[in-house]
Amino acid sequence: MTRTITDERSVASQVLAELAPIIAGERAALAAGCHERSISITHLQVMNILDAAGPMPMGHLAEQLGSTLPTLTGLISRMEHRGLVVRTHDQTDRRVVFVQVTPAGANQLRDLTGLRHQRLARAVALLSESEQHELVSAFRNLRLAFDKAHHQGAPE
């Protein structure tokens, strides 16, 4: 059987309809966890980027966030004051300022990530073993399809 574009959009709409409340609930839970720690979602985003990429020049981080350097400078100052990140100057070019996550920031990030994992684990535990396997398989297939669709120049 060949699927039509309409069928693919219909399936995509159904998938989004099922995922949307889960994503919204998880965003709300993450926001609550951040609020308890006096960390903004933007702080979390900065720490996630730096945790994945390592120390980064301020200008490059601003680009990653879609922000301006003056806006980022204020944000990083507040995060540095709270001990979440630290700025250092490049040894060869003192004009270049790097920012990196501190051990305290990494601990906060790890705690928040742990909360997300706990919430997911509680929900997955309510599924039967076969449902758990089906879920993992379906998400693996979806991830592979995303990789294929977006690396081969398929329309967005």
N, C-alpha and C positions, 0 to 999 in steps of 0.2 A: 504494500500500500504506500502510495506517495503522499506525503504531507504537503498541504498548501501553505502559503504564507499566512493565510487566515488561521489555519490550525496552529501554526507555530506561535502566532501572537496570542491565540486563545490560551495555549498551554503556558506561555510566559505570564499572561495575566493571572492565571490560576496560581502559578508558583508565587508571584508577587503578592497576591491576595493572602496566601497562606503565610508567607514570610513577614509581611508588613507588621502584623501585631507582635510577632516574636521580636523583631528588630526594635520596634518602638518600646516594648517592655524592657528589653536589655539596655537600650539607651537610657531609659529612665532609671533603671537600677544602677547603671554605671554613674550617671549624674549624681544620684544619691550618695554613692560611695565616695565620689570626688568631693561632694559637699561636706560630708563628714570629716574629710581630711583637709578642708579648705584649699582644694586644688580645683582649678577650673578645667573645663573640657579642653580648652586651648593649651593649658599647661600639660595636660595628659598627651595631647597630640604632639607637642614639642618633645616631650620625653620619649614617646614612642619612636619618633623619627630619629632622635639622637641615639637611642638604645639600639636601633637597627643598623644605623650607618656609622656610629662612633662620632668622635669629635668632628665638628663641622664649622667652616667659616660662617660668620653671621650672615653675610650676603647670600650664601647658598641656602642657608636655613630659611631666610626670608622668601626666597624663590620657592622653596618646597611648600611653604605655608601659603603662598599667594599673598604675601604681606609686603609692606615697605620696611626698609631698614630702620627708620625712626620709630615706627610702631613696634617692631620686634625688639629694639633696644630697650624700650620701656618695659615690655613684657619680660625680657630676660633679666632686667634689673630686679623686678619683683620676685622672679623665681630664684635668682641668686641670693637675694635677701632672705628667702625662706630656706635656703640650703639645698634646693632641688637641682641646680645647675651651677657650673662655674665657668667663668671666662678666662682665657689665657691668650697671650699675644704670641704670634708666630715668631720663632727664634730668628728667622732670616729676614722677615719683613714685618716690622712692628706695627704696621698699619693694619695688618690682617688679624682679626680677633676670632678665635675659635671658641665654641661653646660645647660643653659636654655635660652629661648627667653625672651627678655626684653619687656616692654610695647611698646617701639618704634618699635621693630621687629614685634611684634604682629599686630601693626597698619599697617605696610607695607604689611604683609601677608594678612590681612583682605582687604586692598585696592586692592591687586592683585587678590584675590579671587573674590572680587566684580566685577572687570573688566571681569573676565571669566563668571560670572553669567549674566552680562549685555549683553555680546555678544551672549550667548546662548538664553537668553530671547528674544532678537531682532529677531533671526532666528526662534525660535519656534512661535513667534507671527505672522509670515507670513503663518503658517499652519492653516488649518481650525480646528474647534473644534474637529471634529471626527479624523482628522489626528493627532492632539495633543494627544488624548486619545490612539490611535493606537500606537503612538511612545512610550508613557510611558509604555503601556502594553508590547510592544515588548522588550524594554530594561529591564523591570522587569523580563520577561521570560528568557531573555538571561543571566541576573545576576543569577537567580535561577539555570539555566542549568550549568553555570560556577561553582557555589557552589557545585552542585551535581557531576559534572565531576571531579573536583579537590579534593573533600573530600572523594571520593570513590575509589581513586587510579586508575582512568581511565588513559589510555596512554595520554601523552602530545602531 
